[in-house]
């Protein structure tokens, strides 16, 4: 037993306890700091995943806006072609509404006048 005590005494003198310079933390404080760091790392990894997901969504939205812009351009082109076609197609001489109105009146008046002349 004496040998053990003397051995521990010599060992403790050869390898003294580390001297703390600056702030020293207890084991409990060190564990709390480690837990806090672990929580922050988990939150950081979750935030990284969220950021990656949002970047992917932004890319999808950019692609969708490009597709929508193309569709809008196609619709504008179709409208321009439609207006051009409407301008180029001119109604024929017999598509005049006044002409048809006049013909309707004449077709009513002439038979009535003709029947009136038969007496």
N, CA, C and O atoms as a GROMACS GRO file, in nm:
protein
  476
    1UNK      N    1   0.081  -0.116   0.000
    1UNK     CA    2   0.000   0.000   0.000
    1UNK      C    3   0.087   0.125   0.000
    1UNK      O    4   0.056   0.222  -0.069
    2UNK      N    5   0.193   0.124   0.075
    2UNK     CA    6   0.284   0.238   0.078
    2UNK      C    7   0.348   0.260  -0.059
    2UNK      O    8   0.370   0.373  -0.103
    3UNK      N    9   0.376   0.150  -0.120
    3UNK     CA   10   0.436   0.161  -0.252
    3UNK      C   11   0.338   0.228  -0.350
    3UNK      O   12   0.377   0.309  -0.434
    4UNK      N   13   0.212   0.192  -0.336
    4UNK     CA   14   0.110   0.250  -0.424
    4UNK      C   15   0.096   0.400  -0.399
    4UNK      O   16   0.087   0.479  -0.493
    5UNK      N   17   0.093   0.440  -0.274
    5UNK     CA   18   0.081   0.581  -0.241
    5UNK      C   19   0.204   0.657  -0.287
    5UNK      O   20   0.193   0.767  -0.341
    6UNK      N   21   0.319   0.600  -0.266
    6UNK     CA   22   0.440   0.667  -0.310
    6UNK      C   23   0.444   0.675  -0.463
    6UNK      O   24   0.490   0.774  -0.520
    7UNK      N   25   0.397   0.570  -0.527
    7UNK     CA   26   0.394   0.571  -0.673
    7UNK      C   27   0.300   0.680  -0.723
    7UNK      O   28   0.334   0.753  -0.816
    8UNK      N   29   0.184   0.691  -0.663
    8UNK     CA   30   0.088   0.795  -0.703
    8UNK      C   31   0.143   0.934  -0.674
    8UNK      O   32   0.121   1.027  -0.752
    9UNK      N   33   0.213   0.950  -0.562
    9UNK     CA   34   0.272   1.078  -0.528
    9UNK      C   35   0.378   1.118  -0.630
    9UNK      O   36   0.381   1.232  -0.675
   10UNK      N   37   0.463   1.025  -0.665
   10UNK     CA   38   0.568   1.052  -0.763
   10UNK      C   39   0.504   1.079  -0.900
   10UNK      O   40   0.544   1.170  -0.972
   11UNK      N   41   0.405   0.999  -0.935
   11UNK     CA   42   0.338   1.014  -1.064
   11UNK      C   43   0.269   1.150  -1.073
   11UNK      O   44   0.273   1.216  -1.177
   12UNK      N   45   0.205   1.193  -0.963
   12UNK     CA   46   0.136   1.321  -0.964
   12UNK      C   47   0.235   1.437  -0.969
   12UNK      O   48   0.203   1.543  -1.022
   13UNK      N   49   0.353   1.417  -0.914
   13UNK     CA   50   0.453   1.523  -0.920
   13UNK      C   51   0.515   1.531  -1.060
   13UNK      O   52   0.550   1.639  -1.107
   14UNK      N   53   0.530   1.417  -1.124
   14UNK     CA   54   0.586   1.416  -1.258
   14UNK      C   55   0.486   1.471  -1.362
   14UNK      O   56   0.524   1.544  -1.453
   15UNK      N   57   0.364   1.436  -1.346
   15UNK     CA   58   0.259   1.480  -1.439
   15UNK      C   59   0.156   1.562  -1.363
   15UNK      O   60   0.053   1.509  -1.322
   16UNK      N   61   0.182   1.688  -1.344
   16UNK     CA   62   0.088   1.770  -1.266
   16UNK      C   63  -0.038   1.799  -1.348
   16UNK      O   64  -0.042   1.780  -1.469
   17UNK      N   65  -0.141   1.845  -1.278
   17UNK     CA   66  -0.267   1.881  -1.343
   17UNK      C   67  -0.243   2.002  -1.431
   17UNK      O   68  -0.166   2.092  -1.396
   18UNK      N   69  -0.309   2.002  -1.544
   18UNK     CA   70  -0.290   2.112  -1.638
   18UNK      C   71  -0.337   2.242  -1.576
   18UNK      O   72  -0.442   2.248  -1.510
   19UNK      N   73  -0.260   2.345  -1.597
   19UNK     CA   74  -0.294   2.476  -1.546
   19UNK      C   75  -0.388   2.542  -1.646
   19UNK      O   76  -0.361   2.546  -1.766
   20UNK      N   77  -0.496   2.592  -1.597
   20UNK     CA   78  -0.596   2.653  -1.683
   20UNK      C   79  -0.559   2.798  -1.708
   20UNK      O   80  -0.544   2.876  -1.614
   21UNK      N   81  -0.544   2.832  -1.833
   21UNK     CA   82  -0.517   2.971  -1.869
   21UNK      C   83  -0.642   3.027  -1.936
   21UNK      O   84  -0.696   2.963  -2.026
   22UNK      N   85  -0.687   3.140  -1.895
   22UNK     CA   86  -0.809   3.197  -1.951
   22UNK      C   87  -0.930   3.143  -1.877
   22UNK      O   88  -0.930   3.134  -1.754
   23UNK      N   89  -1.037   3.105  -1.953
   23UNK     CA   90  -1.158   3.053  -1.891
   23UNK      C   91  -1.151   2.902  -1.882
   23UNK      O   92  -1.113   2.835  -1.977
   24UNK      N   93  -1.188   2.850  -1.768
   24UNK     CA   94  -1.192   2.706  -1.746
   24UNK      C   95  -1.337   2.664  -1.729
   24UNK      O   96  -1.414   2.732  -1.662
   25UNK      N   97  -1.373   2.553  -1.789
   25UNK     CA   98  -1.510   2.504  -1.783
   25UNK      C   99  -1.514   2.373  -1.706
   25UNK      O  100  -1.422   2.292  -1.712
   26UNK      N  101  -1.622   2.355  -1.634
   26UNK     CA  102  -1.641   2.228  -1.564
   26UNK      C  103  -1.686   2.125  -1.666
   26UNK      O  104  -1.717   2.158  -1.781
   27UNK      N  105  -1.690   2.000  -1.622
   27UNK     CA  106  -1.732   1.894  -1.713
   27UNK      C  107  -1.877   1.914  -1.758
   27UNK      O  108  -1.910   1.889  -1.874
   28UNK      N  109  -1.961   1.957  -1.667
   28UNK     CA  110  -2.101   1.980  -1.701
   28UNK      C  111  -2.114   2.093  -1.803
   28UNK      O  112  -2.193   2.082  -1.897
   29UNK      N  113  -2.039   2.200  -1.785
   29UNK     CA  114  -2.043   2.311  -1.880
   29UNK      C  115  -1.990   2.266  -2.016
   29UNK      O  116  -2.043   2.306  -2.120
   30UNK      N  117  -1.887   2.185  -2.016
   30UNK     CA  118  -1.831   2.135  -2.142
   30UNK      C  119  -1.933   2.048  -2.214
   30UNK      O  120  -1.945   2.056  -2.336
   31UNK      N  121  -2.006   1.965  -2.139
   31UNK     CA  122  -2.108   1.881  -2.200
   31UNK      C  123  -2.222   1.967  -2.256
   31UNK      O  124  -2.272   1.940  -2.365
   32UNK      N  125  -2.260   2.070  -2.182
   32UNK     CA  126  -2.365   2.160  -2.231
   32UNK      C  127  -2.320   2.231  -2.359
   32UNK      O  128  -2.399   2.246  -2.452
   33UNK      N  129  -2.196   2.273  -2.363
   33UNK     CA  130  -2.143   2.338  -2.483
   33UNK      C  131  -2.143   2.240  -2.600
   33UNK      O  132  -2.177   2.277  -2.712
   34UNK      N  133  -2.105   2.116  -2.573
   34UNK     CA  134  -2.102   2.015  -2.679
   34UNK      C  135  -2.243   1.988  -2.731
   34UNK      O  136  -2.263   1.976  -2.852
   35UNK      N  137  -2.342   1.978  -2.640
   35UNK     CA  138  -2.481   1.959  -2.682
   35UNK      C  139  -2.531   2.077  -2.765
   35UNK      O  140  -2.599   2.060  -2.866
   36UNK      N  141  -2.496   2.196  -2.721
   36UNK     CA  142  -2.537   2.316  -2.794
   36UNK      C  143  -2.476   2.318  -2.933
   36UNK      O  144  -2.544   2.352  -3.030
   37UNK      N  145  -2.350   2.283  -2.943
   37UNK     CA  146  -2.284   2.278  -3.074
   37UNK      C  147  -2.348   2.172  -3.162
   37UNK      O  148  -2.366   2.194  -3.282
   38UNK      N  149  -2.383   2.058  -3.105
   38UNK     CA  150  -2.448   1.951  -3.182
   38UNK      C  151  -2.584   1.998  -3.234
   38UNK      O  152  -2.618   1.973  -3.349
   39UNK      N  153  -2.660   2.066  -3.148
   39UNK     CA  154  -2.789   2.118  -3.191
   39UNK      C  155  -2.773   2.218  -3.304
   39UNK      O  156  -2.848   2.216  -3.402
   40UNK      N  157  -2.674   2.306  -3.292
   40UNK     CA  158  -2.650   2.404  -3.397
   40UNK      C  159  -2.609   2.338  -3.528
   40UNK      O  160  -2.650   2.383  -3.635
   41UNK      N  161  -2.529   2.231  -3.520
   41UNK     CA  162  -2.488   2.160  -3.641
   41UNK      C  163  -2.610   2.096  -3.708
   41UNK      O  164  -2.621   2.096  -3.830
   42UNK      N  165  -2.702   2.039  -3.626
   42UNK     CA  166  -2.823   1.979  -3.682
   42UNK      C  167  -2.910   2.086  -3.748
   42UNK      O  168  -2.963   2.066  -3.857
   43UNK      N  169  -2.924   2.199  -3.680
   43UNK     CA  170  -3.003   2.307  -3.738
   43UNK      C  171  -2.939   2.358  -3.867
   43UNK      O  172  -3.009   2.391  -3.963
   44UNK      N  173  -2.807   2.364  -3.870
   44UNK     CA  174  -2.737   2.409  -3.990
   44UNK      C  175  -2.759   2.311  -4.104
   44UNK      O  176  -2.780   2.353  -4.218
   45UNK      N  177  -2.754   2.181  -4.074
   45UNK     CA  178  -2.776   2.083  -4.181
   45UNK      C  179  -2.920   2.090  -4.230
   45UNK      O  180  -2.945   2.077  -4.350
   46UNK      N  181  -3.016   2.111  -4.138
   46UNK     CA  182  -3.156   2.127  -4.180
   46UNK      C  183  -3.173   2.252  -4.265
   46UNK      O  184  -3.244   2.250  -4.366
   47UNK      N  185  -3.109   2.360  -4.225
   47UNK     CA  186  -3.117   2.484  -4.304
   47UNK      C  187  -3.053   2.464  -4.441
   47UNK      O  188  -3.102   2.519  -4.540
   48UNK      N  189  -2.946   2.389  -4.448
   48UNK     CA  190  -2.883   2.362  -4.578
   48UNK      C  191  -2.978   2.284  -4.668
   48UNK      O  192  -2.988   2.312  -4.788
   49UNK      N  193  -3.048   2.186  -4.610
   49UNK     CA  194  -3.144   2.109  -4.689
   49UNK      C  195  -3.258   2.199  -4.737
   49UNK      O  196  -3.301   2.189  -4.851
   50UNK      N  197  -3.305   2.286  -4.649
   50UNK     CA  198  -3.414   2.378  -4.686
   50UNK      C  199  -3.368   2.471  -4.798
   50UNK      O  200  -3.442   2.497  -4.892
   51UNK      N  201  -3.246   2.522  -4.786
   51UNK     CA  202  -3.193   2.613  -4.889
   51UNK      C  203  -3.181   2.541  -5.022
   51UNK      O  204  -3.214   2.598  -5.126
   52UNK      N  205  -3.132   2.416  -5.020
   52UNK     CA  206  -3.122   2.340  -5.145
   52UNK      C  207  -3.260   2.316  -5.206
   52UNK      O  208  -3.278   2.326  -5.327
   53UNK      N  209  -3.357   2.284  -5.121
   53UNK     CA  210  -3.493   2.262  -5.169
   53UNK      C  211  -3.549   2.390  -5.231
   53UNK      O  212  -3.612   2.384  -5.336
   54UNK      N  213  -3.528   2.502  -5.166
   54UNK     CA  214  -3.577   2.629  -5.219
   54UNK      C  215  -3.508   2.666  -5.350
   54UNK      O  216  -3.572   2.719  -5.441
   55UNK      N  217  -3.379   2.637  -5.361
   55UNK     CA  218  -3.309   2.664  -5.487
   55UNK      C  219  -3.364   2.578  -5.599
   55UNK      O  220  -3.378   2.624  -5.713
   56UNK      N  221  -3.397   2.452  -5.568
   56UNK     CA  222  -3.458   2.366  -5.670
   56UNK      C  223  -3.594   2.420  -5.712
   56UNK      O  224  -3.628   2.418  -5.830
   57UNK      N  225  -3.672   2.468  -5.615
   57UNK     CA  226  -3.802   2.526  -5.648
   57UNK      C  227  -3.787   2.650  -5.734
   57UNK      O  228  -3.866   2.672  -5.826
   58UNK      N  229  -3.687   2.731  -5.705
   58UNK     CA  230  -3.662   2.850  -5.786
   58UNK      C  231  -3.630   2.811  -5.929
   58UNK      O  232  -3.678   2.875  -6.023
   59UNK      N  233  -3.549   2.706  -5.947
   59UNK     CA  234  -3.516   2.660  -6.081
   59UNK      C  235  -3.641   2.612  -6.155
   59UNK      O  236  -3.658   2.639  -6.274
   60UNK      N  237  -3.728   2.541  -6.083
   60UNK     CA  238  -3.852   2.494  -6.145
   60UNK      C  239  -3.938   2.613  -6.185
   60UNK      O  240  -3.997   2.614  -6.293
   61UNK      N  241  -3.947   2.714  -6.098
   61UNK     CA  242  -4.027   2.832  -6.130
   61UNK      C  243  -3.968   2.909  -6.248
   61UNK      O  244  -4.043   2.962  -6.330
   62UNK      N  245  -3.836   2.916  -6.256
   62UNK     CA  246  -3.772   2.983  -6.370
   62UNK      C  247  -3.806   2.911  -6.500
   62UNK      O  248  -3.838   2.974  -6.601
   63UNK      N  249  -3.799   2.777  -6.496
   63UNK     CA  250  -3.833   2.700  -6.615
   63UNK      C  251  -3.980   2.720  -6.652
   63UNK      O  252  -4.014   2.733  -6.769
   64UNK      N  253  -4.066   2.723  -6.551
   64UNK     CA  254  -4.209   2.741  -6.577
   64UNK      C  255  -4.237   2.878  -6.637
   64UNK      O  256  -4.321   2.891  -6.726
   65UNK      N  257  -4.168   2.981  -6.588
   65UNK     CA  258  -4.189   3.115  -6.645
   65UNK      C  259  -4.139   3.122  -6.789
   65UNK      O  260  -4.198   3.191  -6.872
   66UNK      N  261  -4.031   3.050  -6.819
   66UNK     CA  262  -3.983   3.046  -6.958
   66UNK      C  263  -4.086   2.979  -7.048
   66UNK      O  264  -4.112   3.025  -7.159
   67UNK      N  265  -4.144   2.870  -7.000
   67UNK     CA  266  -4.247   2.800  -7.078
   67UNK      C  267  -4.368   2.891  -7.096
   67UNK      O  268  -4.422   2.902  -7.206
   68UNK      N  269  -4.410   2.957  -6.988
   68UNK     CA  270  -4.525   3.047  -6.996
   68UNK      C  271  -4.498   3.164  -7.091
   68UNK      O  272  -4.586   3.206  -7.165
   69UNK      N  273  -4.375   3.216  -7.088
   69UNK     CA  274  -4.340   3.325  -7.178
   69UNK      C  275  -4.348   3.278  -7.324
   69UNK      O  276  -4.394   3.352  -7.411
   70UNK      N  277  -4.304   3.157  -7.349
   70UNK     CA  278  -4.313   3.101  -7.484
   70UNK      C  279  -4.458   3.087  -7.529
   70UNK      O  280  -4.491   3.116  -7.643
   71UNK      N  281  -4.542   3.041  -7.438
   71UNK     CA  282  -4.685   3.026  -7.471
   71UNK      C  283  -4.747   3.163  -7.499
   71UNK      O  284  -4.825   3.178  -7.594
   72UNK      N  285  -4.712   3.262  -7.420
   72UNK     CA  286  -4.766   3.397  -7.441
   72UNK      C  287  -4.721   3.452  -7.576
   72UNK      O  288  -4.800   3.512  -7.648
   73UNK      N  289  -4.595   3.430  -7.611
   73UNK     CA  290  -4.544   3.476  -7.741
   73UNK      C  291  -4.619   3.406  -7.854
   73UNK      O  292  -4.651   3.469  -7.955
   74UNK      N  293  -4.646   3.277  -7.838
   74UNK     CA  294  -4.721   3.205  -7.942
   74UNK      C  295  -4.862   3.261  -7.956
   74UNK      O  296  -4.913   3.275  -8.067
   75UNK      N  297  -4.926   3.293  -7.843
   75UNK     CA  298  -5.060   3.352  -7.850
   75UNK      C  299  -5.058   3.488  -7.918
   75UNK      O  300  -5.147   3.520  -7.996
   76UNK      N  301  -4.957   3.568  -7.888
   76UNK     CA  302  -4.946   3.699  -7.952
   76UNK      C  303  -4.927   3.682  -8.102
   76UNK      O  304  -4.986   3.756  -8.182
   77UNK      N  305  -4.845   3.585  -8.141
   77UNK     CA  306  -4.822   3.560  -8.283
   77UNK      C  307  -4.951   3.513  -8.351
   77UNK      O  308  -4.981   3.555  -8.463
   78UNK      N  309  -5.025   3.427  -8.283
   78UNK     CA  310  -5.152   3.381  -8.339
   78UNK      C  311  -5.250   3.498  -8.356
   78UNK      O  312  -5.319   3.506  -8.457
   79UNK      N  313  -5.256   3.587  -8.258
   79UNK     CA  314  -5.343   3.703  -8.269
   79UNK      C  315  -5.302   3.794  -8.385
   79UNK      O  316  -5.387   3.846  -8.457
   80UNK      N  317  -5.172   3.812  -8.403
   80UNK     CA  318  -5.124   3.896  -8.513
   80UNK      C  319  -5.162   3.832  -8.647
   80UNK      O  320  -5.207   3.901  -8.739
   81UNK      N  321  -5.144   3.702  -8.658
   81UNK     CA  322  -5.181   3.632  -8.782
   81UNK      C  323  -5.331   3.640  -8.805
   81UNK      O  324  -5.376   3.660  -8.918
   82UNK      N  325  -5.408   3.626  -8.699
   82UNK     CA  326  -5.554   3.633  -8.711
   82UNK      C  327  -5.598   3.772  -8.758
   82UNK      O  328  -5.683   3.783  -8.846
   83UNK      N  329  -5.540   3.876  -8.700
   83UNK     CA  330  -5.575   4.012  -8.744
   83UNK      C  331  -5.535   4.035  -8.888
   83UNK      O  332  -5.606   4.102  -8.963
   84UNK      N  333  -5.420   3.981  -8.928
   84UNK     CA  334  -5.375   3.995  -9.066
   84UNK      C  335  -5.471   3.924  -9.161
   84UNK      O  336  -5.504   3.976  -9.268
   85UNK      N  337  -5.516   3.806  -9.121
   85UNK     CA  338  -5.610   3.732  -9.206
   85UNK      C  339  -5.742   3.805  -9.217
   85UNK      O  340  -5.803   3.807  -9.324
   86UNK      N  341  -5.788   3.865  -9.108
   86UNK     CA  342  -5.914   3.939  -9.112
   86UNK      C  343  -5.903   4.058  -9.206
   86UNK      O  344  -5.998   4.089  -9.278
   87UNK      N  345  -5.787   4.125  -9.205
   87UNK     CA  346  -5.768   4.241  -9.294
   87UNK      C  347  -5.761   4.199  -9.440
   87UNK      O  348  -5.810   4.271  -9.527
   88UNK      N  349  -5.701   4.083  -9.468
   88UNK     CA  350  -5.685   4.041  -9.606
   88UNK      C  351  -5.814   3.987  -9.666
   88UNK      O  352  -5.835   3.996  -9.787
   89UNK      N  353  -5.900   3.932  -9.584
   89UNK     CA  354  -6.027   3.879  -9.636
   89UNK      C  355  -6.127   3.993  -9.643
   89UNK      O  356  -6.174   4.044  -9.541
   90UNK      N  357  -6.158   4.033  -9.766
   90UNK     CA  358  -6.254   4.141  -9.786
   90UNK      C  359  -6.388   4.080  -9.824
   90UNK      O  360  -6.392   3.981  -9.898
   91UNK      N  361  -6.495   4.136  -9.776
   91UNK     CA  362  -6.627   4.080  -9.812
   91UNK      C  363  -6.656   4.105  -9.960
   91UNK      O  364  -6.614   4.205 -10.017
   92UNK      N  365  -6.729   4.012 -10.020
   92UNK     CA  366  -6.766   4.025 -10.162
   92UNK      C  367  -6.874   4.131 -10.176
   92UNK      O  368  -6.931   4.178 -10.077
   93UNK      N  369  -6.903   4.169 -10.301
   93UNK     CA  370  -7.000   4.276 -10.326
   93UNK      C  371  -7.139   4.237 -10.278
   93UNK      O  372  -7.219   4.323 -10.241
   94UNK      N  373  -7.168   4.108 -10.279
   94UNK     CA  374  -7.301   4.063 -10.240
   94UNK      C  375  -7.314   4.041 -10.088
   94UNK      O  376  -7.420   4.000 -10.041
   95UNK      N  377  -7.209   4.067 -10.013
   95UNK     CA  378  -7.216   4.055  -9.868
   95UNK      C  379  -7.251   4.188  -9.801
   95UNK      O  380  -7.231   4.205  -9.681
   96UNK      N  381  -7.304   4.280  -9.880
   96UNK     CA  382  -7.341   4.410  -9.829
   96UNK      C  383  -7.480   4.401  -9.766
   96UNK      O  384  -7.574   4.357  -9.831
   97UNK      N  385  -7.494   4.442  -9.638
   97UNK     CA  386  -7.622   4.430  -9.569
   97UNK      C  387  -7.727   4.525  -9.628
   97UNK      O  388  -7.846   4.494  -9.624
   98UNK      N  389  -7.685   4.638  -9.680
   98UNK     CA  390  -7.781   4.732  -9.740
   98UNK      C  391  -7.839   4.674  -9.868
   98UNK      O  392  -7.956   4.694  -9.900
   99UNK      N  393  -7.755   4.603  -9.941
   99UNK     CA  394  -7.802   4.539 -10.063
   99UNK      C  395  -7.909   4.436 -10.030
   99UNK      O  396  -8.012   4.433 -10.098
  100UNK      N  397  -7.890   4.353  -9.931
  100UNK     CA  398  -7.987   4.251  -9.893
  100UNK      C  399  -8.114   4.315  -9.836
  100UNK      O  400  -8.224   4.265  -9.858
  101UNK      N  401  -8.099   4.423  -9.764
  101UNK     CA  402  -8.215   4.494  -9.710
  101UNK      C  403  -8.300   4.551  -9.825
  101UNK      O  404  -8.422   4.539  -9.827
  102UNK      N  405  -8.230   4.611  -9.919
  102UNK     CA  406  -8.301   4.669 -10.035
  102UNK      C  407  -8.368   4.560 -10.116
  102UNK      O  408  -8.481   4.578 -10.161
  103UNK      N  409  -8.302   4.448 -10.135
  103UNK     CA  410  -8.362   4.338 -10.211
  103UNK      C  411  -8.484   4.283 -10.140
  103UNK      O  412  -8.581   4.244 -10.205
  104UNK      N  413  -8.482   4.279 -10.008
  104UNK     CA  414  -8.598   4.233  -9.932
  104UNK      C  415  -8.716   4.327  -9.949
  104UNK      O  416  -8.830   4.283  -9.965
  105UNK      N  417  -8.689   4.457  -9.947
  105UNK     CA  418  -8.797   4.555  -9.965
  105UNK      C  419  -8.853   4.546 -10.106
  105UNK      O  420  -8.975   4.548 -10.126
  106UNK      N  421  -8.764   4.535 -10.204
  106UNK     CA  422  -8.808   4.526 -10.344
  106UNK      C  423  -8.888   4.398 -10.365
  106UNK      O  424  -8.988   4.399 -10.436
  107UNK      N  425  -8.844   4.286 -10.303
  107UNK     CA  426  -8.916   4.160 -10.322
  107UNK      C  427  -9.054   4.163 -10.257
  107UNK      O  428  -9.140   4.082 -10.292
  108UNK      N  429  -9.077   4.253 -10.167
  108UNK     CA  430  -9.210   4.268 -10.108
  108UNK      C  431  -9.296   4.368 -10.187
  108UNK      O  432  -9.415   4.347 -10.208
  109UNK      N  433  -9.234   4.475 -10.231
  109UNK     CA  434  -9.309   4.581 -10.297
  109UNK      C  435  -9.350   4.541 -10.439
  109UNK      O  436  -9.464   4.566 -10.479
  110UNK      N  437  -9.261   4.479 -10.515
  110UNK     CA  438  -9.290   4.444 -10.655
  110UNK      C  439  -9.407   4.346 -10.666
  110UNK      O  440  -9.496   4.369 -10.748
  111UNK      N  441  -9.413   4.238 -10.587
  111UNK     CA  442  -9.530   4.149 -10.601
  111UNK      C  443  -9.660   4.219 -10.560
  111UNK      O  444  -9.765   4.198 -10.623
  112UNK      N  445  -9.653   4.302 -10.455
  112UNK     CA  446  -9.774   4.372 -10.413
  112UNK      C  447  -9.817   4.470 -10.522
  112UNK      O  448  -9.937   4.481 -10.551
  113UNK      N  449  -9.726   4.538 -10.582
  113UNK     CA  450  -9.757   4.632 -10.690
  113UNK      C  451  -9.811   4.557 -10.812
  113UNK      O  452  -9.907   4.601 -10.876
  114UNK      N  453  -9.747   4.440 -10.842
  114UNK     CA  454  -9.790   4.361 -10.956
  114UNK      C  455  -9.932   4.310 -10.939
  114UNK      O  456 -10.009   4.310 -11.035
  115UNK      N  457  -9.969   4.265 -10.820
  115UNK     CA  458 -10.104   4.217 -10.793
  115UNK      C  459 -10.202   4.334 -10.801
  115UNK      O  460 -10.316   4.318 -10.844
  116UNK      N  461 -10.156   4.448 -10.759
  116UNK     CA  462 -10.243   4.568 -10.767
  116UNK      C  463 -10.267   4.608 -10.911
  116UNK      O  464 -10.370   4.671 -10.937
  117UNK      N  465 -10.181   4.578 -11.005
  117UNK     CA  466 -10.196   4.615 -11.145
  117UNK      C  467 -10.289   4.518 -11.220
  117UNK      O  468 -10.334   4.550 -11.329
  118UNK      N  469 -10.317   4.404 -11.164
  118UNK     CA  470 -10.400   4.302 -11.231
  118UNK      C  471 -10.548   4.340 -11.236
  118UNK      O  472 -10.618   4.281 -11.320
  119UNK      N  473 -10.599   4.423 -11.164
  119UNK     CA  474 -10.741   4.458 -11.159
  119UNK      C  475 -10.783   4.522 -11.283
  119UNK      O  476 -10.900   4.558 -11.297
   0.00000   0.00000   0.00000
